Amino acid sequence: MQEACEVAVVGGGSAGVGAAIAAAKTGARTLLIERDPFLGGDLISGLPILGCYNSLGEQIVGGVAEELLNECAALGSHPARVFDWRTLWGVCVEPDVLRLAIIRLLQRYDVDLLLGMPVAGAAVEGGAVGCLSLCGSEAPIEAEFVVDCSGDAVVAHLAGAECEKGGPDAQFQPLSLVFQMGPVDFTPLLEFVRDHPGDVLLAENPVIRKSRAECARALHDAGYPYLALSAEGDLLGGAIEAGEMYPCTAIFMTPASLARREITLNSTRIANVDATDSRALSEALPVLGGQVQTCVDFARRRLPGFGEATLTRVAPRIGVRETRRVVGEHVLSTEEVVEGRKSPDVVAKGGHHVDIHGAGTYQKRIPIEGGRSYDIPLGCLIPRGLRNVLVAGRCLSSTREANGSARVMGTCLATGHAAGVAAALCASRGSSDVRELPVDLLQKTLRDQRAILDGTS
């Protein structure tokens, strides 16, 4: 017996959570399918939610993302909007509170869930996916429209859509395993930043009209340990050279809980692993786990404020920056991102710099001109050759460099929101092709749901 819904969302990370809530809010019977036994993906890793603000500090993502953050506040954990005085505004949220906020919102909007069931196949006829088969289930899922938020473009790929993968010569951005330590004494850590600006990534964006030393003082005065200890500095760079630390661009730090004085650390990395290859992904885990222990030991020995801290939590999954990108009706270009271009077909906005991590200490970072935001057109969410499938999140249609901006969680929530509303509207109108949906109707519905499409630089 088949299970039926109007909108099936595949993938329960940032984009999938955004898409499922949005589709249900718009009136569709919605099913969220997730391969893991829990929801949230990188949202619940303790990483900051990036992309909700551009480098000027303007809010560029609202809607479902804002509702999710408000739910965290209702649970007693107030998200912190912080600046790293490098180029990024981030939103810091306690990961365990965010887990509960996601569950509460999905329940509030009557989203059905299927957890622990990876998609194994897609039945396609005339460019439309008729049903999805799942590992561990004899009953296929029949859906009028499918939103692929899998990160790996699983549904689109199975349905025969054209995809690109990684970069030239089998290059893939590094896998990472983030973790938390606590309790950390923020005072000596921030004093070290103030007194050693050369050890921290600072003042990378021309819109910041301060010297590195001035930025270091501003970071100290803000009181939040939201910073990046640089491999170009004496402390981390010397440890890498001495073999005390593995090569990495930086140790990126984010406050995960102010009450517990807990900090998220993001530094581990293994480049050029195809994360769609299950065996390669599995072989990476022990290496990443060893790097976590190396970094914990280094932090306790060498980082100010970490002397009494211990490892408190490891993310529930390996963080994947890059696998497949769908080739869609519109391919978001590097120039559109870097120049902050606007589009009449806008359905979401991005504001993160182009960010391409590589092996060792390599990282390519290109800020958006003027600290502005760019528009993501609807065509980036529509795979060529498929009629009832949309994509959102890091598998959206884009160049590799543009994807290095659009893959962050705030932008994924925004594209998920747009794709979920689009799918629900198509179902309510009885459309046979997502291209039949008037863009102005989609935009009006998104604005009514407090998505931000206008009024930013």
C-alpha positions in Angstrom: 0.0 0.0 0.0 1.4 3.4 -1.0 1.6 6.3 1.3 0.4 9.6 -0.3 1.0 13.2 0.3 0.9 16.5 -1.6 4.5 17.5 -0.9 7.3 15.2 0.1 10.4 16.9 1.4 13.6 14.8 1.4 16.2 15.8 3.9 15.7 17.1 7.4 18.6 19.6 7.6 18.3 23.4 7.3 16.7 23.4 3.9 14.4 20.5 4.6 13.1 21.9 7.9 12.4 25.2 6.1 10.7 23.5 3.2 8.5 21.2 5.3 7.3 24.0 7.6 6.7 26.3 4.7 4.8 23.7 2.6 2.6 22.8 5.6 2.0 26.5 6.4 0.8 27.0 2.9 -1.8 24.3 3.2 -0.2 21.2 1.8 -0.3 17.7 3.3 3.5 17.4 3.9 5.8 14.5 4.6 9.4 15.1 5.7 11.7 12.1 5.0 15.1 12.0 6.7 17.8 9.3 6.5 19.0 9.9 10.0 17.1 9.0 13.2 16.9 12.7 14.2 16.3 16.0 12.5 18.4 19.2 12.1 21.5 18.2 10.3 24.2 20.9 10.8 21.6 23.1 12.5 22.1 21.1 15.6 25.9 20.9 15.4 26.6 24.0 17.4 27.8 26.0 14.4 26.5 29.5 14.0 23.7 30.1 11.6 25.3 32.1 8.8 23.6 34.0 6.0 20.7 35.5 7.9 22.6 38.9 7.8 24.9 40.5 5.2 28.2 42.0 6.1 26.5 45.4 6.7 24.4 43.8 9.4 21.2 43.9 7.5 18.8 41.1 8.0 18.3 39.3 4.7 16.5 36.0 5.9 13.2 36.0 7.7 10.2 33.7 7.5 10.7 30.2 8.8 14.3 31.0 10.0 13.0 33.8 12.1 10.1 31.7 13.4 12.6 29.0 14.4 14.8 31.4 16.3 11.7 32.8 18.1 10.8 29.3 19.1 14.2 28.9 20.7 13.6 32.1 22.6 10.3 30.8 23.8 12.1 27.8 25.1 14.3 30.1 27.2 17.4 30.2 25.0 17.8 33.6 23.4 19.8 33.5 20.1 22.7 35.9 20.0 23.5 37.9 16.9 27.2 38.5 16.9 30.0 39.8 14.6 33.4 38.3 14.1 35.0 41.6 12.9 36.3 39.7 9.9 33.2 39.8 7.7 30.5 37.7 9.2 27.4 38.3 11.3 26.2 35.0 12.7 23.4 33.8 14.9 24.5 31.6 17.8 22.0 29.1 19.2 22.2 26.4 21.8 22.1 23.2 19.7 20.0 21.1 22.0 17.4 23.8 22.4 17.3 24.1 18.6 16.6 20.4 18.4 13.5 20.9 20.4 12.4 24.0 18.5 12.5 22.1 15.2 10.3 19.3 16.6 7.8 21.8 18.1 7.4 23.7 14.9 7.0 20.6 12.7 4.4 19.3 15.1 2.6 22.7 15.2 2.2 22.7 11.5 1.2 18.9 11.3 4.2 17.8 9.3 4.3 14.0 9.0 7.7 12.5 9.6 9.6 9.4 8.4 13.0 9.1 10.1 15.8 6.7 9.5 14.7 6.0 5.9 17.1 7.0 3.1 15.6 7.3 -0.4 16.6 4.4 -2.6 14.8 5.0 -5.8 12.6 7.3 -7.8 10.0 6.2 -10.3 9.9 8.7 -13.2 7.5 9.1 -16.1 7.5 12.0 -18.5 9.8 14.0 -16.3 7.7 13.6 -13.2 8.6 11.6 -10.1 5.6 9.4 -9.4 6.8 7.8 -6.2 9.9 7.3 -4.0 11.1 4.0 -2.6 12.8 4.1 0.8 15.3 1.8 2.4 13.6 -0.2 5.1 10.1 0.3 3.8 8.0 -1.8 1.5 5.5 0.9 0.8 6.6 3.6 -1.7 5.8 7.2 -1.1 3.5 8.9 -3.7 3.8 12.6 -3.8 2.4 15.3 -6.2 5.6 17.4 -5.7 9.0 16.6 -4.2 11.4 19.0 -2.7 14.9 17.6 -2.7 16.8 19.1 0.4 19.1 16.1 0.7 22.3 18.1 0.2 23.5 15.5 -2.2 20.6 16.0 -4.7 19.6 12.4 -4.1 16.1 12.6 -5.6 17.1 14.8 -8.6 20.1 12.5 -9.3 18.0 9.3 -9.1 15.4 10.9 -11.4 18.0 11.6 -14.1 18.6 15.3 -13.6 21.9 16.7 -14.7 24.2 17.4 -11.8 27.7 18.7 -11.3 29.9 17.4 -8.5 32.7 19.1 -6.6 35.4 20.9 -8.5 38.0 20.1 -11.2 40.1 16.9 -10.8 37.8 15.4 -8.2 38.3 18.3 -5.7 35.9 18.4 -2.8 35.8 20.9 0.1 36.9 19.3 3.4 34.7 17.2 5.6 34.7 18.4 9.2 33.5 17.2 12.6 32.7 20.0 15.0 32.7 19.7 18.7 32.1 21.7 21.9 34.4 22.3 25.0 33.6 23.9 28.3 33.6 25.5 30.7 35.8 28.1 29.0 36.9 31.3 30.7 36.0 33.9 28.1 38.0 36.7 29.8 41.6 35.5 29.1 40.6 34.3 25.7 39.3 37.7 24.6 42.2 39.4 26.3 44.5 37.3 24.1 42.6 38.4 21.0 42.8 42.1 22.0 46.6 41.8 22.6 47.5 39.5 19.7 45.4 40.7 16.6 47.9 39.0 14.3 46.7 35.6 15.6 43.1 36.1 14.6 41.3 36.5 11.3 40.1 40.1 11.3 39.2 43.0 9.0 39.0 41.0 5.8 36.0 42.9 4.4 36.6 46.4 3.0 33.3 47.5 4.5 35.0 47.3 7.9 36.8 50.6 8.2 39.0 49.6 11.2 42.5 48.3 11.6 43.1 44.7 12.8 44.1 46.1 16.2 40.9 48.1 16.4 38.8 45.1 15.3 40.6 43.0 18.0 39.6 45.5 20.6 36.0 45.6 19.4 35.8 41.8 19.5 37.1 41.9 23.0 34.7 44.6 24.1 31.7 42.7 22.6 32.4 39.9 25.2 31.5 37.0 22.8 34.1 34.4 21.8 33.0 34.4 18.2 36.3 34.4 16.4 38.8 32.5 14.2 42.3 31.7 15.5 44.4 31.9 12.3 46.9 29.5 11.0 48.9 32.5 9.9 49.4 33.6 13.5 52.2 32.6 15.8 50.1 30.4 18.1 48.2 28.1 15.8 50.7 28.5 12.9 53.6 27.5 15.2 51.7 24.5 16.5 51.0 23.3 13.0 54.6 23.7 12.0 55.7 21.8 15.1 53.3 19.0 14.4 51.3 19.7 17.6 48.2 20.5 15.4 47.0 19.2 12.0 47.0 21.7 9.1 43.9 23.8 9.1 42.9 27.4 8.0 41.8 28.3 11.5 40.1 27.2 14.6 36.7 28.8 14.2 35.0 29.4 17.6 31.4 30.1 18.4 29.6 30.4 21.7 27.3 27.4 22.0 26.0 28.2 25.5 26.8 31.3 27.5 25.3 29.8 30.7 27.6 26.8 30.5 30.5 28.8 29.0 30.6 26.3 26.2 32.3 27.0 22.8 32.0 25.2 19.5 35.2 24.6 17.7 35.4 24.0 13.9 38.8 23.1 12.7 39.0 19.4 11.7 39.3 18.7 7.9 39.8 16.1 5.3 39.7 17.4 1.8 38.9 15.7 -1.5 36.6 13.0 -0.1 33.4 12.3 -2.2 30.8 12.2 0.6 28.3 10.5 -1.7 30.7 7.4 -1.5 29.6 5.7 1.7 32.8 3.8 2.2 35.0 6.9 1.7 32.7 8.8 4.2 33.0 6.0 6.7 36.8 5.9 6.4 37.0 9.6 7.2 35.2 9.3 10.6 38.1 7.8 12.6 40.5 10.4 11.1 38.2 13.2 12.0 37.7 11.8 15.5 41.5 11.7 16.0 41.7 15.3 14.9 39.1 16.2 17.5 41.2 14.8 20.3 44.3 16.5 18.9 42.5 19.9 19.0 41.1 19.3 22.5 44.6 18.5 23.8 46.1 21.6 22.0 43.3 23.8 23.4 43.8 22.7 27.0 47.6 23.1 26.8 47.9 26.3 24.8 44.7 28.3 24.4 44.0 31.0 27.1 40.8 30.2 29.0 40.7 26.5 28.0 42.9 25.1 30.8 39.9 23.6 32.8 37.8 22.9 29.8 36.9 19.4 28.6 35.3 17.9 25.6 31.5 18.2 26.2 29.9 17.2 22.9 30.7 16.0 19.4 28.4 16.8 16.5 26.0 13.9 15.6 27.2 13.7 12.0 30.1 14.6 9.8 29.8 18.0 8.3 29.8 18.0 4.4 30.4 21.2 2.5 30.1 20.0 -1.0 28.8 17.1 -3.2 26.4 17.4 -6.0 24.9 20.6 -7.5 21.8 20.3 -9.7 21.9 22.1 -13.1 18.7 24.1 -13.0 16.7 26.5 -15.2 19.0 29.2 -13.8 22.6 28.7 -12.6 23.5 31.1 -9.9 26.8 32.6 -11.1 29.9 33.7 -9.2 29.4 37.2 -10.6 25.8 37.4 -9.3 27.0 36.5 -5.9 30.2 38.7 -5.7 28.5 41.7 -7.3 25.4 41.4 -5.1 23.0 41.3 -8.1 19.3 41.6 -7.9 16.7 39.6 -9.9 13.0 40.1 -10.7 12.5 36.4 -10.0 14.0 36.6 -6.5 12.7 34.0 -4.0 15.5 34.1 -1.4 18.6 36.2 -0.6 22.2 35.3 0.2 24.9 37.4 1.9 27.8 35.1 2.8 31.1 35.6 1.1 32.4 33.0 -1.4 34.0 30.4 0.7 36.0 27.5 -0.8 37.9 25.4 1.7 40.7 23.2 0.5 43.4 20.8 1.7 45.7 21.8 4.5 45.6 25.5 5.4 44.0 26.6 2.1 40.8 28.6 2.0 39.6 31.0 -0.7 37.4 33.8 0.6 35.9 36.5 -1.6 33.6 39.1 0.0 30.5 40.4 -1.6 31.0 43.9 -3.0 29.9 46.6 -0.6 28.9 44.0 2.0 25.6 43.6 0.2 23.2 40.7 -0.5 22.4 39.0 -3.7 19.1 37.5 -5.0 18.5 33.8 -5.7 16.0 33.4 -8.6 13.4 30.7 -8.7 15.1 29.0 -11.6 17.9 27.9 -9.2 15.4 25.6 -7.5 14.1 24.0 -10.6 16.1 21.1 -12.1 16.2 21.0 -15.9 14.1 18.1 -17.3 12.0 17.5 -14.2 8.4 18.7 -13.8 7.4 18.1 -10.2 10.8 18.4 -8.4 12.3 21.4 -6.7 15.7 21.6 -4.9 16.9 23.7 -2.0 19.9 24.0 0.2 23.5 23.3 -1.0 22.4 21.2 -4.0 20.7 24.2 -5.6 21.8 25.2 -9.2 25.0 27.2 -8.9 28.6 27.4 -9.9 31.0 26.0 -7.4 32.1 29.4 -6.2 28.5 30.6 -5.9 27.6 27.5 -4.0 30.5 28.3 -1.6 28.3 31.2 -0.5 24.7 29.8 -0.8 25.4 26.6 1.1 25.3 28.2 4.5 22.5 27.4 6.9 20.6 30.7 6.9 20.5 30.7 3.1 19.5 27.1 3.1 16.5 27.9 5.4 15.6 30.7 2.9 15.7 28.5 -0.2 13.9 25.7 1.6 11.2 28.2 2.6 10.8 29.2 -1.1 10.8 25.7 -2.4 8.3 24.5 0.2 5.9 27.3 -0.6 6.3 26.8 -4.4 5.5 23.1 -4.1 2.5 23.7 -1.9 1.1 26.3 -4.3 1.6 24.0 -7.3 -0.3 21.3 -5.5 -3.2 23.6 -4.6 -3.4 24.9 -8.2 -3.4 21.4 -9.7 -0.3 22.2 -11.7 1.6 19.5 -13.6 4.8 21.5 -13.9 6.5 23.8 -11.3 7.2 26.2 -14.2 3.5 26.9 -14.4 3.6 28.7 -11.1 3.5 32.5 -11.4 6.5 34.0 -9.8 4.6 37.0 -8.5 2.2 34.6 -6.6 5.1 32.8 -5.0 6.7 36.1 -4.1 3.5 37.5 -2.6 3.0 34.3 -0.5 6.6 34.4 0.7 6.3 38.1 1.7 3.0 37.3 3.5 5.0 34.7 5.5 7.6 37.3 6.4 10.3 36.1 4.0 12.7 39.0 3.1 12.8 39.7 -0.7 13.1 43.5 -0.7 14.6 46.5 1.0 18.3 45.4 1.6 21.5 46.6 0.1 
